[in-house]
Amino acid sequence: MENNKQIAEEIIKLREEIRVLVEKKDTGQNSEVTALVSYITDERERTNRLLAGLMERIKRLEYKSSVKEENPIEAMRKKGFEEIALSQLDARIIDFVQAKGLACADDIKDLMGYKGRNAACTRLKKLCSEQLLQRIQLGHKVYYRFDAGKATNALIISPPQ
């Protein structure tokens, strides 16, 4: 707003200077006045184009900010994302597998503090069936890794930790 006031004041000053220069009768000064008026007119047109461009950018930014204020979960649902509800433990397993790259049931057993591997295997198989993890068998061991390609259309919802 303050810039608009400054611009308005400058325009008023320039108009006053132009009026004073136009009133001069000397022919030698009239050619200077004509050049000055032409320059000021060109400068004003450039300024108006610049201000119009800035106003358009401001409008676009306001629109983008209003769109971003929408609930991100609702926005993802509108884009066709499928919701997958995860427990805190499953979300923790997914985070661990993403960080490590590959994880086996023994890793999950140690992470969760289970006594045996059965619970870890069950959780990993469940996450694999939901297509969040990919199963890879290397020799006698089965490893799991996070499959970002299959999980791109999934909206993973887990309770706060």
ABEGO torsion letter per residue (X at the ends): XAAAAAAAAAAAAAAAAAAAAAABABAAAAAAAAAAAAAAAAAAAAAAAAAAAAAAAAAAAAAAAAAAABBAAAAAAAAGBBBBBBBAAAAAAAAAAAAAGBBBAAAAAAAAGBABAAAAAAAAAAAAAAGABBBBBBEABBBBBBBAAAAAABBBBBBBX
